[in-house]
């Protein structure tokens, strides 16, 4: 049995020696190159959802900046209508328009120049004109809303009869970009 074990040990040693010898042997091989690429799609901007709100209050000539004769713009907002992707709300431009019919033919027609914007806390530019520039510079998440505030409309006291403005509808329009 001792002799059988010696042969077994010798066989294992020989196999191990051959394996170690083979590890040091040289092998032939090829080299190559490869490349790959992947593609992705960039999303697109979604149009802003603009709610114009309404002008609350009755406008009369000779309104004071803080008086009851102002029309206060309420419930106006801009919403990122996208389902994914943040968008930057850079500016909102508000403009005044008015229906211009009147029943006083000897007086001037009622025009947007009979009205002006007023900003009680001056958070935007254009107070005293028919165009206001609101610069939120705000990045909105999908579905997020920017509420337009601090925006009033007054009927300018121009020193002339403004009878043709009686009963007219004043509209404030918003364009967001």
HELIX and SHEET records of a PDB file:
HELIX    1   1 UNK A    2  UNK A   23  1                                  22    
HELIX    2   2 UNK A  112  UNK A  114  5                                   3    
HELIX    3   3 UNK A  163  UNK A  165  5                                   3    
SHEET    1   A 3 UNK A  48  UNK A  51  0                                        
SHEET    2   A 3 UNK A  77  UNK A  80 -1                                        
SHEET    3   A 3 UNK A 145  UNK A 147 -1                                        
SHEET    1   B 4 UNK A  54  UNK A  56  0                                        
SHEET    2   B 4 UNK A  71  UNK A  74 -1                                        
SHEET    3   B 4 UNK A 152  UNK A 155 -1                                        
SHEET    4   B 4 UNK A 115  UNK A 118 -1                                        
SHEET    1   C 2 UNK A  87  UNK A  89  0                                        
SHEET    2   C 2 UNK A 138  UNK A 140 -1                                        
SHEET    1   D 3 UNK A 131  UNK A 134  0                                        
SHEET    2   D 3 UNK A  92  UNK A  98 -1                                        
SHEET    3   D 3 UNK A 170  UNK A 176 -1                                        
END                                                                             
